[in-house]
Amino acid sequence: MGKFPNWLGSIPSSIGNFCNLQYLDLSYNNLNGSLLDNINGTETCNSKSPLPNLRELRLGSNQLMGKFPNWLGELKNLEELYLDNNQLQGSIPNLIGNLSDLSFLDFSSNKLSGTLTEQHFWKLSKLEYLFIGSNSFRLDVSSNWTPPFQLRTLFMGSCHIGPTFPAWLQSQKNFDYLDLSNASISSSIPNWFWNISSNMKYLILSHNQLQGQLPNSNIGEFLPNLLLLSLSGNQIAGTIPDSIGHLSSLEVIDFSSNNLIGAIPSTINNCSSLIVLDLGNNNLFGMMPKSLGSLQLLTSLHLNYNKLSGELPSSLRNLTGLDVLDLSYNNLSGQIPAWIGTAFSNLVILNLRSNMFSGRLPSLLSNLSSLHVLDLAQNNLIGEIPVSLVELKAMAQDHNMSISLLRHNGSSFLYEERLIVITKGLRLEYSRTLSLVVSIDLSDNNLSGEFPKGITKLFGLVFLNLSMNHIIGRIPENISMLHQLSSLDLSSNKLFGSIPSSMSSLSSLGYLNLSNNNFSEKIPFIGHMSTFEESAFAGNPNLCGTPLVIKCQDEGTDKNQSDVEDKIDGGFVDQWFYLSIGLGFAVGM
């Protein structure tokens, strides 16, 4: 047996001379090049097949390229084969189906393609673990195919399996993990499927075009050990059945982005192990059930983009472990309760955008010391922005959060947090790059009072939007302290005075909107400020100077000053250009 740490380069053909080798682990190295077309050793080992005693071959997590070689299908005693997380291309030879002792096969996360047929599996009667997802395979088997194996784990995500639901799954009775996400399945889920395996723990059917309704039968009897159920990104209609409460072991429910209607069943409180509940992007209506407050292990609650109404139930204050609360785009009303600031000490994301909340911003929100995203835009909030907002400690840090702050544990490590951020006039979705987002959005309310000068102490802010309110006062000169700011929108307020020249040093700023205020005097069109167009300053009758058409009285008299500005301008453009490219690639990934 052998394990070779930090091996560089390619695999030598002489490896076939190890006639008695039973275990070879070259995973997590820096191996590159192609897998050998041929390996030596058949003469040395007095065998018709290479490496005649090899039982486990681990080559995962390297940088191997090229095609899948035929000799891998000749390792007649091989029991486990790991080729995952490489850059292998091309199709899989039918010879792989001859490995009759194979129990574990993993070539997921490569660039493999082609068609997999029954012949690829015809002698794999001992196979229990099959990972072929994150490739571009097409499965072509007959409708009455019965596989020779009984799988425990199957990962076929991003393979083309549909359009019909694979009938051969009905023969599999030992599943504990099944991932058929993004598999081009567009039929309904057959009734027999819910009784497929009492051992099932992880069931992922997301991002297909699945239709029909959730079963009304007691699926808790059929799937008593289910920990994760993901049906997101489909076309499932109807209501969420009360029987969902019988899945008492569930840790993750993700039904987001479907066509579900009706109320959230109160029986959800029986799922007392829930860590993540995502019902976003459906057509659910009615009030939020008080029983949600019984889910005391919940860390992530997404009910966004529905038609929920009424006030927030006070029982939610029992969810003291919440990291994410996203109730945006509903019809929720009443005041934002002050207990949010005291109950949710771990909250990282608070999104109540586009509801009907009224009243004042509770000053106790400043207790949310872990908060990175505060989005209360498009409500009916009034009054001044609390001075205490500057005490949002996590936003005062120069470095953005690690995604690990969203402390999912148990089965929820398979759930990926997502957040929609409205900024720069765009709707951006963040998931893996959620750590880039440090944001305050209080836009489109009826807030008044002075511009919150203390906000300049929140050095980590990336997005700040206070537009479409009634805020007065001046922009403080020390706004330049927000050096990570990528987007600043203060438009449609009643701000006045001059635009601080210090803003020219905000080299990360990719979007600026100061339009429709009462700013006056000359625009400090120097440094990074010279990258913005007229629209950023329009609607301020007393502003003058480039890029506006309105000239200042002294404009054009100091050419030397203009030359200096041009030189400064170039440096800042370069800095912003490269940063904005980085953010652009990050968005939605």
N, C-alpha and C positions, 0 to 999 in steps of 0.2 A: 504494500500500500504506500501511497505517497501524497504529501501535501507540500506544495512549493510556493512559499510566500514571495510576493514582489518579483515574480518572473516577468521579464520584459521580452519583447520580440515575438517570433512565431514559434509554432510547435515543430520540433525537429522530426523528420521522417524516421529517424532511428529509434523513436519511442516504441516502435513495433517489436524491437528486440527484447523487450521486457516480457518474456514468455510467461512468467508466473505472476505477473502483476494482476492484482484483484481489485485494487481501489486506487483511483487517480483523481486528485483534486487540484485543479489549476484555476479555480474560480477566484474572483475578486483580485485579479492581477492586471497587468497591462499588456496582455497578449494581443497581438494585432496580426494583420495578414489574413490569408485565407486558411480554412481547414484543408489539410492536405488531400489531394486527389487520391493519393496512394500512400501507404506506409509500409516500411520494410518489416521483415520478421517472419513471414510465412514459411520461409525455408529454415531459418534458425529455430523456430518453435515446432518444426515438423507438424505443421497444421495447415489446413486449407483456408483457414480464416485468421485474420490478424488478432493479436492480443486474446488468445483463446480462453484465458482464465479471468478476463476482466469482468467484474460484476457491477462496479459503479464508476461512472465517468462524469466528472463535474467540470464543466468549462464555462459556467455562467458568469455574467458580469465582467466581461472583457470587451475587447474591441475587434473581435473576429469578424471577418468579412467573407464574401464569396458564397459559393453554393454549398448545399448540404451534400457531403460526399457519400458515395455508395457504400464505402467500407463500413460506415457506421451501422448499416443494415446487415452487416455480416458478423457482428459481435454476438455470437450465438448464445453466450451465457450472461449477457448484460441484463441487469435487473433495474438499474436506475441510470437515466441519462438526463443531464442538465446542460442545456445550451441557451438558457434564457439571457435576456439583456445583452445581446450582441448586435451585430449589423449584418447578419446573414441574409442572403437574398435568394430568389429563385424558388423552385418547388421542392417538395419532399418526395424522394423516390419511394416507390411501392415496397421496396425491400424492407422498410421499417416495420412492415406488417409481419415479417418473419421472426421478430424477436419475441419468441414465445414465453420467455422468462421475465419480460419487462413488466414491472409493477409501477414505475414512476417515470413519466415522460414530460419534459418541460422544455419547449422551445418558444416560449412566450416572449413578447417584446423584442422582435426582430423586424426584418423587412421582407419576410417570407410571403409567398403568394402561391397561386395555382389552386388546383382542385384536389380536395381530399375525398377519396372514395372508400367503399367498403374494403377494398383490397389493402388499404393502408392499415387496417385494424384486424385483418381476418384471423391472425393467430395470437392476438394479444389477449388471451383469456385470463391472464393474471393481472392485467392493468387495473390499478385502483386510483391513480392520480394522473390526470391529463391536463396539462397547461399549454394551450396553443393560441391563446388570445393575444391581442395587440399585434396582429399580423393582418394580412389581407387574403386569408384563405376563403374559399367557397366550398361548403360541404355539399356533396352530391351523393346521396344514398337513396335507396328505394323507400317508398312509403311504408313497406312492411318489413324493413330491416330490423333484425334483432341482433344487437352487438354481442360479441363473445364474452365481453367483460361485464363486471359490476363495479361501477365507479363510486368512489367516496367523494372525490373532488373533481370538478370540471370547470375550467376557465376557458371559455370560447368567446369572450368579449371582443367586439370589433371584427369578428368573422361573419361571413355572409351565410346565414343558416336558413332564413326565411325564403318566401314570404309566409308559408304556413308554419304553425307551431310544430316542432320536431316530434313526431309520434314515437320515435324510438326511445325517447326518454321514459316512456311508460314501462319499459322493461327494467329500469334502474331503480333498485329498492334500498340502496345503501347511502345515498347522497347525504353529506353533511355540509357541502359547499357547492353552490351552483351559480355561475356567472354567465349569463347569456346577454349581457348588455350590448347595445349598439349592433345587433345581429340581424337587422333588416326583417324582423318578424312583424307581420301586419295583421295577423288573425286574432281571434279571441283566445284567452287562456282556457283550455278545456277543463271541465270539471274534475276529471281524473287526476289532473296535475296536482291539486291541493292535497291529495292523499298519496303523493309519490314516495315519501320517506319520512318516517317518524323521527329519524336522526337529523333531519335538516336543521342547520343552525344559521347558515348565511344564504339568502336567496336574493339574487340581483338580476332583475329583468329590465333595467332602466334603458331609456333612449332607444326604444323600438317604436312601433306604431300599434301597439297592442290595443285592442278594442274590448267591448263588452263591459261587464260590471264585476265588482268584487263579490265573492260568494257570500250568500246569506247563511250558509251552513256553519256549524261550529268548527271552524278550521283549527281552533285550539286543540281539538281532539286529534287532528291529523298531524299537526306540526307543534307538538308540545314543547319542543326544545328550541324553537326558532328565536334567534337573537337579533337578526337584521333582516328587514324586508324592504327592498328598494324597488319601486315601480315607477320612478320618476320619468318624466319625459315621454309619456305615452298618450293614448287617447281614451283612457278608461273613464267611463261615465257612471251615472247613478250616485247613490249615497255611500258613505262609509258605514258598513253594517255594525250593529251593536256587538256582533260576535268578535269584533276586533279586541274587545276587552278580555277575551278568553286566551289571547296570546300573552300570557302573564310573564313570560320570560323575555319578551322583546326589549332590546336596548336601543334600537334604531328603527323608526318608521319614516320612510321617505316616499310620500305620494305626490310630491310636487309636480307641477306642470302636467296636469291631466284635465279632465272635464268633470270633476266630481262636483256634486251639488248637495244641498241640504245642510243640516246642522252638524257640528262636530259632536259625535255621540258622547254622552256623559260617562259611558262605560269605559272611556279611555283611562279613567283613574285606576282601573284594575291592572293596567300595564305599569306596575309600580317600579319596574327596573329601567324605564325609559331614560335614556341619556340625550337622545336627539329626536325631536318631533318636527318634521317638515311637511306641512300641508300647503305650502305656498303655491301661487299660480293655479288656482282652481276657481270654482264659482260657489264656494261655501258661504252660507248666510246664517243669520241669527246671531245670538249673543255668544260670547266666549263662555264655555261652561265653567262653573265654579270648581268642578272636579279637577280641572287642570292643576289647581293648587296642591293636589295630592301627589303630584309627580316630583317628589322632593330630590330625586337624583338628576333631574333634567339640567343640562348645561346649554342646550341650544334649542330655541323655539322659533320656528318660522311659520307665520300665518299670513304672510304678505300676499298682496294681489288676490284678495277675495272680496266678499261683500259683507263682512262681519260688522255688526252694529252694537250700540250700547256702550256702557262704560267698562273700563278695565275692572274685572272682579278683584276685590281686595285679597282673595285667597292666593293670588299670584305672588304676594309678598313671601309666601312660604318657599318659593323656588330660589333659595338663597345661593345656590351654586350656579346660577345662570351666567354664561359667558356672552351669549348672543340672544337678543330679543328683537325680532324683526316683525313688526305688525303693520308695515307700511302699506299704502294703497288699499284701505278699507273704508268703512264709514263709522269708525269708532268716534265717540264723543265724550263730553265731560271734560274735567280738568285733568291735566297730567298729575297723577298723585305724587305727593311729596315722598311717600314711602319707597318709591323707586330708588331714591338717593341713599336710603338707609338699608334696604333689604338686599340689594344686588352689589355687594362689595367687589365681586369678581367680574362685573360686566365689562366687556371689551367693545361690544357693538350695541348701540341703542338706536333703532330706526323706527320712528313713528310717523314717517313722512306721509303726506297726502291722506289725512283723515279729517276729522271735524273737531279736534281738540280745541278747547277755548281756555280763557283765563290766563294767568301769569305763569312764567317759567318758574318752577320751584327752585329756590336757592340751594336746596339740599342736593341738587344734581351734582354739585361740586364735590360731594363725598365719593363719587365714582372714580376712585383713584386709578383704576385700570383702564378707563375708557379711552378708546382710540377713535371711535366714530360716534358722533352725535348728530343725528339727522331728524330735525323736527319741522322740516320745510312743509309748505302748503297746508297749513292749519289756520286756526283763527286766534292765535296767541296774541296777547296784548301786554302792554307795560314795558318796562325797561329790561334790558339784558342784565341779569344779576352780576354784580361786581365779583361775586365769589366764583364765577366761571373760571377765573384764572387759576383756581386751585385744582384743576384737572391735571393731576401730577403726571400721568402717563403722556399727556400731550406736551408737557414741558421738557421732555427728553429729546436730545438731539438725534438719537438713533431710533429708527422705527422698530416696532415690536417684532419679535420672533413669532412666527405662526404657532409656535408651541405654546404661546400664551392661551390659545384656545385649547383648553386642557382636556380634550376628549380622551376617554380611556375605554377599556373594554372593547366591544365590537365597533364602537363609533370611530375607531381609527380608519375604517373603510368609508366613512362619510366625509365628503369634501365640502367645507364651508364655502358659501358663495355670497357675494354682496353686490347689489347694483348701486353704483355711484353716479349721480347726475352732476356732471362738471364739464366745463368748457363747452357747454351747449350740447353735450353728448351723453348718451346712456351707456356707461361702461360697466362691464361685469368683471369682477375680480374673484379669483378663487385661489390658485396656488400663489399668486402675487398679492394676496390680501395684506401682507406685511407692509406694502407700499402705502396703504391708506391710513392717513391720520387726518380727520376731517371734522369740521363743524359746518353744518348747513341749517340756518334758521330763516331761509328765504321765504318770500311769499306768505308773510303773516301780517300782523298789524302792530309789530313791535315799535317802540318809540324810545325817546331819551337819547342821551349822548352816546357817541361811538365808544365802545368799551375799550379804553386805552390799555387796560391790563392784559388784553388778549395778546399783546405783543410779547408777553412772557411765555407763551406757549410755543417754544422754539421748534417743536417737532411738527407743527401744522404743515400739511401738504395742500389741503383744499380748505378755503374759507369762503363761505357764501352768506352774505347778509342782505342780499338784494331784495327789492320789492317790499320794503317796510317804510317806516317813517322816522328813521334814525337821523339825528342832527349832529352837529359838531364837526370837528376837524379830524383828518387822518393824522395820527401822531407821527412826529418825525422819526421816532425809533421803530417804526414798522419794519425797518430794514433788519431788525433782529429776527424776523421770520424768514431766515435764509433758506429753509427747505420748501418754501411756498411755491407750488406749481400752478395754482389757480386761485385768483382773487376776484370776487365779484361783489361790488358794493353799489351796483347800479340801482336806479329808481328809489333813491332815498332823498334826504334833505341835507346832505352833507355840504359844507361850504369851506371857504378859505382856499389856500393854495395847495397844490399837490406836492407833497414833500419830495425834494430832490434826492433824498436818501433812497427812494424807491429804485433809482437807477442801478443800485448794487444788488437788487434781487435777481441774481443771475439764473435761478432755477425757474423763474416765473414764465410759464408758457401761455397763460391766458389771463387777460386783465380786462375788466369791464367797470369803468367809472362813469358810465353814461347816465344822463337824466338825473343830475344832482344840481347843486348851486356852486360848483367850484369856480374859482376865478384866477386871474393872473396868467402868467405864461406857463405852458406845459414844460416840465423839465425834460426835454427831449434829448437826453444824453444817456450814454451807457446803454443798459439793457432796455430802458424806456423807449429807445428809438426803434425797437423791433415791433411796436404795436401800431395798428392802423387807426384811422380816424374814428371808426365805430367805437373804439374803446373810450373815447372822450366826448362823443356827440351828446347833444342835449344839455350842455352846460353853457348858457348864453354868455357868461363872462370869462370863459376860457379863451385863450388865443395862442397862436403859434403852431408850428408844425406838430402833428400832421393835419391840423385843422386848416380850413381855407382862410379863416379869420386871422389876420396878421396882428402881431403886437406892435406897439408904437416904435420899439427899438429894434425890431427884427430886421435883419439884413445889414445892420451897421457894424457888426463885429465879426468880420470874416475869420480872424484868428481864433475866436472862440468856436466858430463852426468847424474849423480844421481840427481842433483839439477834440471836439465831440465826435467827429468821424473816426479818429484814431481809437478813442475809448470804445466806441460802438462796436468795432470789429471784434475786439477781444471778448466782449460779453455775448455777441451773437454766437461765436464758436462754442462757448461754454454751454449756452442754453440749447444749441442745436444737438449736441451729443447727449445731453441729459434727456431731452424730449424724445429722442430716438429710443433710448433705454426704456422710458415709460411706455412708449408706443408699443413696443414688442411685448411688454409685460401685460398690457390690458387684455383681460378676458382669458388668460391662460390658466 
